[in-house]
């Protein structure tokens, strides 16, 4: 793997569009962290906290619910009589 080409391309992206570069590197970090956990037998389904020692801690929040997930949850709660007021 030629990491020099990747590094050069990433530096150019940072120079041209810092926001896009930050989104890219953050997505890569989150994806790598989730895969690392899965390969060690853990299924991440909530927030993940990485202790930073003397540096900053990092929290990866659980995946956000989609509108479809919210509707399904609301409908299930209604069917069970658990929803008595408007929800999401």
C-alpha positions as CSV (number, residue, x, y, z in Angstrom):
1,X,0.0,0.0,0.0
2,X,1.4,3.4,-1.0
3,X,0.6,5.5,2.0
4,X,2.5,8.5,0.6
5,X,-0.1,9.0,-2.1
6,X,-2.9,8.8,0.4
7,X,-1.1,11.3,2.7
8,X,-0.5,13.7,-0.2
9,X,-4.1,13.5,-1.3
10,X,-5.3,14.1,2.2
11,X,-3.1,17.1,2.6
12,X,-4.5,18.6,-0.6
13,X,-8.0,18.0,0.6
14,X,-7.2,19.7,3.9
15,X,-5.9,22.7,2.0
16,X,-8.9,22.8,-0.4
17,X,-11.8,21.8,1.9
18,X,-11.0,21.5,5.6
19,X,-14.5,20.5,6.6
20,X,-14.6,17.7,4.1
21,X,-11.2,16.5,5.3
22,X,-12.4,16.5,8.9
23,X,-15.6,14.5,8.0
24,X,-13.5,12.0,6.1
25,X,-10.9,11.4,8.8
26,X,-13.6,11.3,11.5
27,X,-15.6,8.7,9.5
28,X,-12.5,6.6,9.0
29,X,-11.7,6.8,12.7
30,X,-15.2,5.8,13.8
31,X,-15.3,3.0,11.2
32,X,-11.9,1.6,12.2
33,X,-12.9,1.7,15.9
34,X,-16.1,-0.2,15.3
35,X,-14.4,-2.8,13.2
36,X,-11.7,-3.2,15.9
37,X,-14.4,-3.8,18.5
38,X,-16.2,-6.3,16.3
39,X,-13.1,-8.3,15.5
40,X,-12.6,-8.7,19.3
41,X,-16.1,-10.1,19.7
42,X,-18.0,-6.9,20.8
43,X,-21.0,-5.6,19.0
44,X,-21.0,-1.9,19.6
45,X,-24.6,-0.8,20.2
46,X,-24.3,2.2,22.4
47,X,-21.9,5.0,23.1
48,X,-18.2,4.2,23.0
49,X,-15.8,6.1,25.3
50,X,-12.1,6.0,24.6
51,X,-10.1,7.1,27.7
52,X,-7.4,9.6,26.6
53,X,-5.2,9.3,29.6
54,X,-3.6,12.7,30.1
55,X,-5.1,13.8,26.7
56,X,-8.7,14.3,25.8
57,X,-11.2,11.5,26.0
58,X,-13.2,10.6,22.9
59,X,-16.9,9.6,22.8
60,X,-18.4,8.0,19.8
61,X,-22.1,8.3,20.2
62,X,-24.5,5.5,19.2
63,X,-25.9,5.6,15.7
64,X,-28.8,8.1,15.4
65,X,-32.3,6.8,14.7
66,X,-33.7,7.2,11.3
67,X,-37.1,8.6,10.8
68,X,-38.2,5.1,9.8
69,X,-36.8,3.7,13.0
70,X,-38.6,6.3,15.1
71,X,-42.0,5.6,13.3
72,X,-41.5,1.9,13.9
73,X,-40.7,2.4,17.6
74,X,-43.7,4.8,18.0
75,X,-46.1,2.3,16.3
76,X,-44.8,-0.5,18.5
77,X,-45.3,1.5,21.7
78,X,-48.8,2.5,20.6
79,X,-49.7,-1.1,19.9
80,X,-48.6,-2.0,23.4
81,X,-50.4,0.9,25.0
82,X,-47.2,2.4,26.2
83,X,-47.5,5.7,24.3
84,X,-49.9,8.1,25.8
85,X,-48.7,11.4,24.4
86,X,-46.9,12.5,21.2
87,X,-43.5,11.0,20.6
88,X,-40.7,12.3,18.4
